[in-house]
Amino acid sequence: MISEAFPLQGIRVLELAGGTSAATAGKILTEAGAEVILVEPPGGAALRQWRASAELDGGEPLAPEDTGALFNCLHASKRGATLDLSTAQGRAAMEALLAEADLLLEEGQLESAGLVDAELLAKYPQLSIISISDWGDKGPWSGRPATEFTLQAEVGATAYRGYPDRAPFAAGGHIGNHICGVFAAVAAMAALRMTPGRRVEVSRFEAMLLSFQPYQYLHGQLEPDTPMPASVDVPSIEPANDGWVGLCTITEKQWRSFAEMIGRPDLGDDPTLRTGFMRFQHIDRVQPAIHAWTQRHSVAQIIEEAERRRIPVAPVGDGATVLGMAQFVARKSFWRHPDQHQQPRPPYRLGKGRLRRPGTAPRRGTQSTDWTPRDKAPERDAILPMQGLRVLDLTAFWAGPVAGACFALFGAEVIKVESTQHPDGMRFAAGFFPKDKPLWECSPITHGANTGKLGITLDLNDSRGLAAIKKLIAKCDVVIENFSPRVMQQFGLDWAQISALNPEAVMVRMPAFGLEGPWRHRTGFAMTIEQVSGLAWQTGYPDRSPVVPRGCVDPLGGMHAVIATLAALRLRAAGAGGQLVEVPLAEAGLYAVSEQIAEYTAYGSRLGRHGNRSPHAVPQGVFSCVDGAEIAVAVETDAQWQALAGLLGKGFADAIALADRAGRRAEETRIETAVAQWCAPQDAADALDTLLAAGVPAAALRNVRELQNHPQLRANGFFTRLQHAVAGELDYPNFPFQFDGQRFPLRAPAPMLGEHNAQVLGELAGLQPDELEQLQTAGVIGTRPAFVP
C-alpha cells in the first residue's frame, strides 16, 4: 500500500566512503527508504576505527577488527562494497553500479580516483552527482586546506563566542560536518524531483555560514562599522544546586520576567541590560546575581518556576542524560541499533509512509555489487524542484521561516502569514535600534530567512481573517507552522480541519518538543533546544558551563522540515494524498548529537568539552599574532603535521614520537606552546600565508558582520543584491548548493509586513477592494504592528 511505502522506495544511491557529511546525507536517504551502497577502499573507511572517547576522554581504543559506534550509526542499513578504484576490476565494478544508480554521493573521491563527473553524467544520463567540498569547486579558495575548526573561524562563529579572559572557542563535536550533510540531503532530495543528469556542488563553508550565526553579515550592512565582539549568552546555562539548567531570554519581556524570578527586578528595569550582549558587557555584575539565586534551587525547582513565568527553560542534556528525559522516553525518540547501542530516530514523523529503522552497517570487506531489482526508474521532469507548488507559511523566528525560504528558492510560491497584532517575533530581534527606519523591517533574520516570499497579515482571532486563511489553505499544497501545539487547535486549524479543507494538503508542524508528550506545551527557542539536546554539552571550557552553539539547530530543523516535506510530496505523487508531518526541533537537536548517544550506549563514555582541543586534530587552537589578530590552526593528518613541524623547526620536524596523532596527543601542551611562540612575532596575514602555503589548515578569526565581502563568497555568487523598499539595497544569501554550476535565483527580498495583502487576498481569497479596505480599517489586515504608535 502507498500509505505504508518508503518515500524513497526504489531510489538507488551510491555513496563513496568519506567523512561524516556524506555519511550523514546517505543516512538520511537510507532512513527515507533509498537503497544505499557504501563503497569503501580496500583498507576500509577511515570512520570504521573511530572512537572519539578514546582520543580525549580516556576511553580504550578499538581493536583493529572492531567497528566504531559512530560508523555503525551513520551507515546503519546500508549495503557495502569494497572496491579498489585504482584497478581496472574495481573501476569496472564501480561503473556497473553507476549504470543503474540514481544518485552518487561523494566528498572528493572521484577526483582522487581520476574519475571525471562530467564524463560520468554523459555516460550515465539517469545519474545525478552530489559532490561535497570545503569551499565549492570554484573560486579562489577552492583548493585551500581546511577543517571544520578552521571553517568555523572563517564563517565568523569562533570570533564571537568567548570570555574576556580566554581565547574564543569553536562549537564542539563535528556539528559543522553534520550541518553540511543535512544540506547535502536537501540537495539530493531536490535533485530527485528534477530532470536527471545534475551535478550538484555542496559547500561546507556556505552551509556553516548559514547555520552558525543569525545572518549577522546582513546586520553588518544594516548597521555598518559595528563589528561583532565575542560574548556568551547571559543568562544561558547556569549552575543549580544539583546540576546545570538552561535558560533563554531572547525578548525584553522574558528578561524582565527572569529578573523578577531571581528577586532582582532592578536588573530588568535597567536600560543598560536590555539585550543579551548588554548583559554580557556587565557580566561581572549580572552573573553573580543569577548564580546567587540558581545555586539555591534545584534544576526541577528552577524549571517549575521559569515555566510558570513562561521563560524558556530546560534541563541540560548530554549523551547519557537525554536517554532518560521524560519527553524523549514518552516519544520513543531513540532506536536501538542491532549492535546494541542506541541512536536518535529520524527527526521527522510521517502520517503516511514509513521510515527505515537501523539495520546492521556493512561489514568489513563486503561485496554488494548488484542493486535490488525494481520495476522501473522514477520519472523526473521538473526544472525547479518545487515548481508549480504553493506553500502557506505560518512560521516565525528562524527554523520555520528558513524552510519556507528554501521552498521559495526551489520554485514554490510561498505566502508568509503574520498579523499586525503578532508579527513574526524576529522582526523585533534585530540586535540594534535603527534611527531612521522602522525596526520591524530591519531584522537580519527576517531578511535572511524570508527571501522570495509574498507577505500578508491576517488576524486569525477575527472570523473574517479566519475565513480568508481557510480559502488560502484550500489552494495550497503545503501548510507549514511552528507554533506550540495548542495554537493551531485554538484557531480551529489542526490537522483534521486542514485535511477537511484540502485533502491533498501536506501539513508540516514544527513544535519545539513535539505534538505529544509531557513537554509538548513548553516553549523552546534554538538555544533551549541546544541546551536540552546535548548540542551545548561539548562546547566551551571544561571548567566552565556548557555554551550554546547559538542557533545552529534552527536551520538544521528547517532543513529537516524541507526533507520531510519533499518526502511527503513524493508519497502524494504516488497516490497517498495529503498527510500530517511532524518535525520537532528537539529531535533535530538529538539527531545532531548521535555520536554522543552512540558512544555512551556502546562504551559508557560521556563525551565532554575541551575548549578548542578536538579528538580529530592535534594541535588545534586559536593563537594570537603581533598585530592583535587571532588565527585558528588545526592539524588532522600526519602529512599536515609534517608541514607544520617543518615550520616549527628542530625538535619537531625530526621527532619520530610525534609522527602520529597519539604521539602528538601526549605532547599536546608542548606543541601548542610552540605554535603560539611561532605565531606571536608575526602579523596574522603573514602567518596565514606561510601556513596555507605549506598545506596546514588555518584561518583568520573573521568578524561575521564583514563576511559579505569574503572573496570566496563573492567569486561563487553566494550573495544576490536586491532592493528592499525600507532597508535599501542588501546582499542576500543564497543556499549552499549549486546545480550544474548555477544558483537557483533569489526572486525577491524578504517581504515587508503585509506587503502583498491586496495581491494575495484579492487573487487567491477572492476579496474585493472594498472588502480589503474594510479589513484594513478593522485591523484584520495591515502593514504596521498594531502596538506601535
C-alpha positions in Angstrom: 0.0 0.0 0.0 1.2 3.5 -0.8 0.4 4.7 2.7 2.9 2.2 4.0 5.6 2.8 1.5 9.0 4.4 2.0 9.2 7.9 0.5 12.3 7.0 -1.5 11.1 3.5 -2.4 13.1 2.2 -5.4 15.8 5.0 -5.3 19.4 3.8 -5.6 22.2 5.8 -4.1 25.9 5.1 -4.4 27.9 6.6 -1.5 31.7 6.9 -1.7 33.0 6.5 1.9 34.4 9.8 3.1 33.7 11.9 6.1 30.7 12.5 8.2 29.0 14.9 5.8 28.4 12.4 3.0 27.7 9.7 5.6 25.0 11.8 7.2 23.4 12.6 3.9 23.4 8.9 3.0 21.9 8.0 6.4 19.0 10.5 5.8 18.3 9.0 2.4 18.6 5.4 3.8 16.1 6.2 6.5 13.7 7.6 3.9 13.8 4.2 2.1 16.5 4.6 -0.5 18.8 1.6 -1.2 22.3 2.9 -0.4 25.5 1.1 -1.2 28.6 2.3 0.6 31.8 2.0 -1.5 34.9 1.6 0.7 38.6 1.4 -0.3 40.4 -1.8 0.4 41.7 -0.6 3.8 38.2 0.3 4.9 36.6 3.7 5.5 38.5 6.0 7.9 35.4 6.2 10.2 35.4 2.5 10.8 38.0 2.7 13.5 36.8 6.0 15.0 36.0 6.3 18.7 36.0 9.9 19.9 36.2 9.0 23.6 39.4 7.1 23.1 41.1 10.4 22.0 40.3 12.9 24.7 38.1 11.3 27.3 40.1 8.3 28.4 38.3 5.5 26.6 40.0 2.4 25.2 40.8 2.5 21.5 39.1 0.0 19.3 40.7 -3.3 18.4 41.8 -3.5 14.7 38.9 -5.9 13.8 36.2 -3.7 15.6 34.0 -1.1 14.1 33.1 2.1 16.0 29.7 3.1 17.1 29.6 6.2 15.0 30.3 4.2 11.9 27.6 1.8 12.7 25.2 4.7 13.4 25.9 6.6 10.2 25.9 3.5 8.0 23.0 1.5 9.5 21.0 -0.4 6.9 23.4 0.5 4.1 24.9 -2.2 1.9 28.6 -2.3 1.3 31.2 -2.8 -1.5 34.9 -2.8 -1.0 36.5 -1.6 -4.3 40.0 -0.6 -5.3 39.3 2.2 -7.8 42.9 2.2 -8.9 42.4 -1.1 -10.6 40.6 -2.0 -13.7 38.5 -4.5 -11.9 37.5 -2.0 -9.2 36.6 0.7 -11.7 34.5 -1.8 -13.7 32.5 -2.8 -10.7 32.1 0.8 -9.8 30.8 1.7 -13.2 28.4 -1.3 -13.2 26.9 0.2 -10.1 26.8 3.7 -11.5 25.0 2.5 -14.6 21.8 1.9 -12.6 22.2 4.4 -9.7 20.0 7.5 -9.3 22.4 9.4 -7.1 26.1 9.4 -6.3 27.3 11.0 -3.0 31.0 11.9 -2.8 33.5 14.1 -1.0 36.3 14.4 -3.4 36.9 10.7 -4.1 36.0 11.0 -7.8 38.9 13.3 -8.3 41.3 11.1 -6.3 40.3 8.1 -8.4 40.8 10.0 -11.7 37.0 9.9 -12.5 35.5 13.0 -14.2 32.0 13.8 -13.1 31.1 15.4 -16.5 32.1 12.2 -18.3 30.1 10.0 -15.8 27.0 12.1 -16.3 27.4 11.9 -20.1 27.8 8.1 -19.9 25.0 7.5 -17.3 22.2 10.0 -18.1 20.0 8.7 -15.3 22.6 9.7 -12.7 22.9 12.9 -10.6 26.0 13.6 -8.5 26.0 15.3 -5.1 29.6 16.5 -4.5 30.6 17.9 -1.1 33.7 20.0 -0.6 35.0 22.6 1.9 34.6 25.6 -0.4 32.8 24.5 -3.5 34.9 23.6 -6.6 35.1 27.1 -8.0 36.5 30.3 -6.6 40.0 31.5 -5.4 39.9 29.3 -2.3 38.6 26.1 -3.8 41.9 24.3 -3.1 42.7 25.8 0.3 43.3 23.3 3.1 40.6 23.4 5.7 39.0 21.5 8.6 35.7 22.1 10.4 37.6 24.1 13.0 39.2 26.5 10.6 35.9 26.8 8.7 34.1 27.8 11.9 36.7 30.6 12.3 36.2 31.6 8.6 32.4 31.9 8.9 32.8 34.2 11.9 31.4 31.8 14.5 34.5 31.4 16.7 35.3 35.1 17.0 32.0 36.0 18.6 31.9 33.2 21.1 34.1 33.6 24.2 35.0 35.2 27.5 37.1 38.3 28.2 39.9 36.3 29.9 40.3 33.4 27.4 40.6 32.7 23.7 37.4 32.5 21.7 36.3 28.9 21.1 34.6 26.9 18.4 31.5 24.8 18.8 32.3 21.2 19.9 31.7 17.9 18.3 31.5 17.8 14.5 28.3 19.8 14.2 29.6 21.7 11.0 30.1 18.5 9.1 26.7 17.3 10.3 25.1 20.5 9.1 26.7 20.1 5.7 25.4 16.5 5.5 21.8 17.7 6.2 22.1 20.4 3.5 23.5 17.7 1.1 20.5 15.5 1.8 18.2 18.5 0.9 20.1 18.9 -2.3 19.8 15.2 -3.0 16.0 15.3 -2.4 15.7 18.3 -4.7 17.7 16.6 -7.4 15.3 13.6 -7.3 12.5 15.9 -8.3 14.4 17.4 -11.3 15.4 16.0 -14.7 18.4 13.7 -14.1 22.0 14.3 -15.1 22.6 17.0 -12.4 25.9 17.9 -10.9 25.3 19.4 -7.5 28.0 21.2 -5.6 27.5 21.5 -1.8 29.9 23.9 0.1 30.7 23.1 3.7 31.8 26.7 4.2 28.5 28.1 2.9 26.4 25.5 4.9 28.2 26.5 8.1 27.9 30.2 7.2 24.1 29.9 7.1 24.0 28.0 10.4 26.5 29.3 12.9 25.2 32.8 13.3 21.8 34.5 12.6 22.6 36.4 9.3 25.0 38.8 11.1 26.5 39.8 7.7 23.2 41.3 6.9 23.4 43.2 10.2 26.8 44.5 9.1 25.1 46.0 6.1 22.2 47.4 8.0 24.4 48.9 10.7 27.9 49.4 9.2 31.1 49.8 11.1 29.8 47.7 14.1 31.9 44.6 14.4 30.5 41.7 16.4 32.6 41.2 19.6 33.0 37.9 21.4 30.4 37.0 24.1 28.4 34.3 25.7 24.6 34.5 26.4 23.6 35.9 29.7 21.6 34.1 31.2 22.1 30.7 29.5 23.4 27.5 31.1 23.6 28.2 34.8 24.5 26.2 37.9 21.7 24.9 40.1 22.4 23.2 43.4 22.2 19.7 41.7 23.4 20.3 38.2 23.0 22.6 35.2 19.9 24.3 34.0 19.3 26.0 30.6 17.6 29.4 30.4 16.8 31.7 27.5 15.7 35.3 27.5 15.5 36.5 23.9 12.8 39.1 24.4 12.9 42.0 26.8 9.7 40.7 28.4 11.4 37.4 29.1 14.4 39.2 30.6 12.2 41.2 32.9 10.3 38.1 34.0 13.7 36.4 34.7 14.9 39.3 36.7 11.8 39.2 38.8 12.1 35.5 39.3 15.6 35.8 40.8 14.4 38.6 43.0 16.2 41.4 41.2 13.6 43.4 39.3 16.0 46.3 39.3 18.1 44.4 36.7 15.0 44.0 34.5 14.4 47.8 34.7 18.0 48.7 33.9 18.2 50.1 30.3 21.8 49.1 30.1 20.8 45.4 30.3 18.1 45.2 27.6 19.8 42.8 25.3 21.9 39.7 25.8 25.1 41.4 24.7 24.5 44.3 27.0 24.2 41.8 29.9 27.4 40.2 28.8 29.2 43.6 28.9 28.1 43.7 32.6 28.7 40.0 33.3 30.6 40.7 36.5 27.6 42.4 37.9 24.8 40.3 36.4 26.1 36.7 36.7 26.7 36.8 40.5 23.1 37.9 40.9 21.9 35.0 38.7 24.1 32.4 40.5 23.1 33.7 43.9 19.5 32.6 43.1 20.1 29.5 40.9 22.5 27.9 43.2 19.9 27.9 46.0 17.5 25.9 43.9 17.4 22.5 42.2 17.0 22.1 38.4 13.5 20.9 38.9 12.6 23.9 41.1 14.0 26.4 38.5 12.2 24.7 35.7 8.9 24.8 37.5 9.2 28.5 38.4 10.5 29.5 35.0 7.7 27.6 33.2 5.2 29.4 35.4 6.6 32.7 34.2 6.8 31.4 30.5 10.6 31.8 30.4 12.1 29.2 28.1 13.9 26.7 30.3 15.2 23.1 30.1 17.4 20.6 31.8 20.9 20.4 30.2 21.4 17.2 28.3 24.3 15.1 27.3 24.7 11.7 25.7 23.7 9.9 28.9 21.0 12.2 30.4 18.9 12.7 27.3 18.1 9.0 27.3 16.1 9.3 30.5 14.3 12.6 29.8 10.6 12.2 30.1 9.7 13.8 26.8 12.1 11.7 24.8 11.1 8.5 26.6 7.4 9.1 26.0 8.0 9.8 22.3 10.4 6.9 21.9 12.9 9.2 20.4 15.7 6.6 20.3 16.1 3.5 18.2 18.3 0.5 19.2 20.9 -0.5 16.6 21.5 -4.2 16.0 25.0 -3.8 17.6 23.1 -2.8 20.8 24.0 0.9 21.0 21.2 3.4 20.7 20.8 6.3 18.2 18.2 9.1 17.7 15.4 8.2 15.3 14.9 10.4 12.2 13.8 13.9 13.4 10.5 13.9 11.5 7.4 11.7 11.6 5.1 10.9 8.7 1.3 10.4 8.9 1.6 8.1 5.9 4.5 6.2 4.7 7.3 4.8 6.9 10.9 5.3 7.7 13.6 2.6 7.9 14.8 1.5 11.3 18.5 0.9 11.7 19.9 -2.4 10.5 23.4 -3.6 10.5 26.1 -1.5 8.9 28.2 -3.0 6.1 30.8 -5.5 7.5 34.4 -5.1 6.6 35.3 -6.3 3.1 31.7 -6.9 2.0 30.9 -7.1 -1.8 27.4 -5.9 -2.6 27.9 -5.1 -6.3 24.3 -5.6 -7.6 21.2 -3.5 -7.0 18.0 -4.9 -5.8 15.6 -5.3 -8.8 12.9 -2.6 -9.2 10.0 -2.2 -11.6 11.3 1.0 -13.3 13.4 4.0 -12.7 11.4 7.0 -11.3 10.4 9.7 -13.8 11.7 13.2 -13.2 11.0 16.2 -15.4 10.9 19.4 -13.3 13.3 22.2 -13.9 12.9 23.6 -10.4 12.3 21.1 -7.5 9.0 22.7 -6.3 7.9 24.4 -9.4 4.1 24.9 -9.5 3.6 24.3 -5.8 2.1 26.8 -3.3 3.1 26.9 0.3 1.2 28.7 3.2 3.9 29.7 5.6 2.6 30.3 9.1 6.0 30.1 10.8 8.0 32.6 12.8 11.6 33.2 14.1 14.2 31.1 12.2 13.6 27.4 11.9 10.3 27.5 10.1 11.0 30.6 8.0 14.2 29.2 6.6 12.4 26.1 5.5 9.9 28.4 3.7 12.8 30.3 2.1 14.2 27.1 0.8 10.7 26.2 -0.7 10.7 29.6 -2.4 14.2 29.1 -3.8 13.1 25.7 -5.2 10.4 27.4 -7.2 7.3 27.3 -4.9 5.0 30.3 -4.4 5.4 30.9 -0.6 2.9 33.1 1.3 4.1 34.2 4.7 1.3 34.9 7.1 1.7 37.2 10.1 -0.7 39.6 11.9 -0.3 43.2 12.9 -1.2 42.1 16.4 1.5 39.4 16.5 4.1 39.9 13.7 6.9 37.4 13.4 8.9 37.9 16.7 12.2 38.1 14.8 11.1 41.4 13.3 11.9 42.8 16.8 15.1 40.9 17.4 17.3 43.0 15.2 20.0 43.5 17.8 20.1 47.2 17.1 17.6 50.1 17.0 17.7 52.0 13.7 17.2 55.7 14.0 15.6 56.4 10.6 13.8 53.2 9.7 11.1 51.0 11.3 12.7 48.3 13.5 10.4 45.6 12.2 11.7 46.0 8.7 15.4 45.8 9.7 15.9 42.5 11.4 18.7 40.5 9.8 17.0 37.1 10.5 13.7 38.4 9.0 15.6 39.4 5.9 17.8 36.3 5.6 15.1 33.7 6.3 12.3 35.1 4.3 13.6 35.7 0.8 11.4 35.1 -2.2 8.1 35.1 -0.2 4.9 37.0 -0.5 3.9 38.6 2.8 0.4 39.1 4.2 -1.2 39.9 7.5 -4.4 38.3 8.9 -5.8 38.4 12.4 -6.9 34.8 12.9 -8.8 35.7 16.1 -11.2 37.6 13.8 -13.8 35.5 12.0 -13.1 37.4 8.7 -9.3 36.6 9.0 -10.0 33.0 9.7 -12.4 32.7 6.7 -9.7 34.2 4.5 -7.0 31.8 5.7 -9.3 28.9 5.1 -9.7 30.0 1.5 -5.9 30.1 1.1 -5.5 26.6 2.7 -7.8 25.2 0.1 -5.5 26.4 -2.7 -2.1 25.4 -1.2 -0.1 22.2 -1.5 1.8 22.7 1.8 0.8 24.4 5.1 3.8 24.8 7.5 3.7 26.2 11.0 5.9 26.2 14.2 3.6 27.4 17.0 3.2 25.4 20.2 0.6 22.6 19.6 -2.3 24.4 21.2 -2.2 27.5 18.9 -3.5 25.9 15.7 -6.1 24.0 17.7 -7.4 27.3 19.2 -7.8 28.7 15.7 -9.6 25.5 14.6 -6.8 24.7 12.2 -5.4 21.5 13.4 -4.8 18.6 11.0 -8.4 17.4 11.0 -9.6 20.8 9.8 -6.7 21.3 7.3 -7.4 17.9 5.8 -11.1 18.6 5.6 -10.4 21.9 3.8 -7.8 20.3 1.5 -7.4 16.5 1.4 -4.3 16.8 -0.8 -2.5 19.3 1.6 0.7 18.3 3.3 0.6 20.0 6.8 4.1 20.4 8.3 4.1 21.1 12.1 7.3 22.1 13.8 6.7 22.3 17.6 9.7 22.6 19.8 9.2 19.3 21.6 6.6 17.6 19.5 2.8 17.3 19.3 2.7 14.7 22.1 4.5 14.0 25.4 4.7 15.7 28.8 6.7 18.7 27.4 4.5 19.3 24.3 3.4 22.7 25.5 6.8 24.0 26.5 8.2 26.9 24.6 11.6 26.4 23.0 13.9 28.6 21.1 17.0 27.3 19.4 19.1 28.0 22.5 16.7 25.9 24.6 16.9 23.0 22.2 20.7 23.2 22.1 20.7 23.2 25.9 18.5 20.2 26.3 19.6 18.0 23.4 23.3 17.9 24.2 24.5 20.3 21.4 25.8 22.7 24.1 27.4 20.0 26.2 30.6 19.7 24.1 31.0 23.5 23.6 33.1 25.5 26.0 35.9 25.0 28.5 35.8 22.0 30.8 36.0 24.2 34.0 33.1 26.4 33.0 29.5 26.0 31.9 28.5 24.4 28.6 27.8 27.1 26.0 25.1 27.0 23.3 26.5 27.0 19.7 24.0 29.9 19.1 21.2 28.9 16.8 22.5 26.2 14.5 19.7 23.9 15.5 17.2 26.3 13.8 18.5 25.9 10.3 19.0 22.2 11.0 15.4 21.9 12.0 14.4 23.9 9.0 16.3 21.7 6.6 14.8 18.5 8.1 11.4 20.1 7.6 12.3 20.5 3.9 13.4 16.9 3.7 10.2 15.7 5.4 8.1 17.9 3.1 9.7 16.6 0.0 9.3 13.0 1.3 5.6 13.6 1.9 5.2 15.2 -1.6 6.8 12.1 -3.1 4.2 9.9 -1.4 1.4 12.2 -2.5 2.6 12.0 -6.1 2.4 8.2 -5.7 -1.2 8.4 -4.7 -1.1 8.7 -0.9 -2.8 12.1 -0.8 -2.1 14.7 1.8 -0.8 14.0 5.3 0.4 15.4 8.6 4.2 15.7 9.0 5.8 16.5 12.4 9.3 17.9 12.7 10.1 18.6 16.4 13.1 20.9 16.8 14.3 19.0 19.8 14.6 15.8 17.8 16.7 17.6 15.2 19.0 18.6 18.0 19.2 14.9 19.2 19.9 13.8 15.7 22.9 16.1 15.5 24.4 14.6 18.7 24.1 11.0 17.5 27.8 10.4 18.3 27.4 11.3 22.0 24.4 8.9 22.4 26.1 6.1 20.4 29.3 6.4 22.3 27.6 6.4 25.7 25.3 3.5 25.0 28.2 1.5 23.3 31.0 2.2 25.7 29.6 4.1 28.7 31.7 7.1 27.7 30.2 10.7 28.1 31.9 12.9 25.6 32.7 16.3 27.1 34.1 19.7 26.2 37.7 20.6 25.9 37.9 24.2 24.8 39.5 24.3 21.3 41.0 20.9 21.6 39.5 18.2 19.5 39.7 14.4 19.2 40.2 14.9 15.4 43.2 17.2 15.4 46.5 17.8 17.3 47.3 20.6 17.6 44.1 22.6 17.3 43.7 26.0 18.8 43.4 29.8 18.5 46.7 31.7 18.5 47.4 35.4 18.8 49.7 37.4 16.4 51.7 40.5 16.9 49.1 42.7 15.3 46.4 41.7 17.8 44.6 39.4 15.4 44.0 35.7 16.1 44.2 32.7 13.8 42.8 29.2 14.0 45.2 26.3 13.3 44.2 22.6 13.1 46.3 19.5 12.1 44.2 16.5 11.3 46.6 14.3 9.3 50.2 13.2 9.6 51.0 15.0 6.4 49.7 18.2 7.7 51.8 17.7 10.9 54.9 17.2 8.9 54.2 20.5 7.1 53.7 22.3 10.4 56.6 20.6 12.1 58.8 21.9 9.3 57.8 25.5 10.3 58.3 24.9 14.0 61.9 23.6 13.4 64.3 21.3 15.0 62.8 19.2 17.8 59.6 18.8 16.0 60.4 18.1 12.4 62.7 15.2 13.4 60.7 13.9 16.3 59.6 10.3 15.4 57.4 10.2 18.5 55.2 13.0 17.1 54.7 11.3 13.7 51.2 10.1 14.6 48.2 11.6 16.4 48.7 9.5 19.5 52.2 10.7 19.9 51.2 14.3 19.4 48.4 14.0 21.8 50.9 13.0 24.5 52.8 16.2 23.8 49.8 18.5 23.1 50.6 21.2 25.5 54.2 21.5 24.3 53.1 21.6 20.7 50.5 24.3 21.4 53.2 26.4 23.2 55.5 26.1 20.2 52.7 27.1 17.7 51.8 30.1 20.0 55.5 31.2 20.1 55.8 30.8 16.3 52.7 33.0 15.7 53.4 35.7 18.3 56.0 37.8 16.4 54.2 37.6 13.1 51.3 39.6 11.6 48.3 37.3 11.2 48.2 37.7 7.4 51.9 36.6 7.1 51.4 33.7 9.4 48.4 32.5 7.5 50.1 32.8 4.1 53.0 30.7 5.4 50.8 28.0 7.0 48.5 27.7 4.0 51.4 27.6 1.5 52.8 24.7 3.5 49.4 22.9 3.4 48.5 23.5 7.1 44.7 24.2 7.6 44.5 27.7 9.1 42.1 30.6 9.0 41.6 34.1 10.4 39.1 34.6 13.1 36.8 36.7 10.9 34.2 39.1 12.1 30.9 37.8 11.0 29.5 41.2 10.1 32.0 41.7 7.4 31.6 38.5 5.5 29.6 39.9 2.7 32.9 40.9 1.2 34.5 37.5 1.6 36.4 36.8 -1.7 35.2 33.1 -2.0 31.6 34.1 -1.4 31.9 36.9 -4.0 33.5 34.7 -6.6 31.0 31.9 -6.0 27.9 34.1 -6.4 26.6 33.3 -2.9 25.1 36.8 -2.5 22.4 38.4 -4.6 22.0 42.2 -4.4 18.3 43.0 -4.0 16.4 46.3 -3.3 14.2 46.3 -0.2 11.8 49.2 -0.1 12.7 50.1 3.5 16.1 48.6 4.3 17.6 49.6 0.9 20.0 47.5 -1.2 21.2 44.4 0.6 23.4 41.4 -0.3 21.0 38.5 0.4 22.5 35.0 1.0 21.6 32.0 -1.2 21.8 28.4 -0.1 25.0 26.3 0.0 24.4 24.4 -3.2 24.8 24.9 -6.9 23.1 22.8 -9.6 25.2 22.5 -12.8 27.3 25.4 -11.7 24.4 27.8 -11.2 22.5 29.0 -8.2 18.7 28.9 -8.1 17.8 32.6 -8.3 16.6 34.6 -5.3 13.5 36.1 -6.8 12.7 38.8 -4.3 13.9 40.3 -0.9 12.1 39.4 2.3 8.5 40.9 2.2 7.6 43.9 4.3 4.8 43.4 6.9 1.6 42.9 4.9 3.2 43.9 1.6 1.2 41.6 -0.6 -2.2 41.8 1.1 -4.0 43.1 -1.9 -2.3 40.8 -4.3 -2.7 37.5 -2.4 -6.1 38.1 -0.7 -7.5 39.5 -3.9 -6.3 36.8 -6.3 -6.5 33.8 -4.1 -9.1 34.6 -1.4 -11.3 36.5 -3.8 -11.6 39.6 -1.6 -12.7 42.8 -3.4 -11.0 46.2 -2.9 -13.8 47.5 -0.7 -13.6 44.3 1.4 -9.9 44.8 1.8 -10.4 48.4 2.9 -12.9 47.3 5.5 -10.5 44.7 6.8 -7.7 47.3 7.0 -10.0 49.7 8.9 -10.9 46.9 11.3 -7.3 45.9 11.9 -7.8 42.4 10.4 -5.0 43.2 7.9 -2.4 45.9 7.9 1.1 46.9 7.3 2.2 48.3 10.7 2.3 46.5 14.0 -0.8 47.3 16.0 1.1 48.0 19.2 3.4 50.6 17.6 2.2 54.2 18.0 
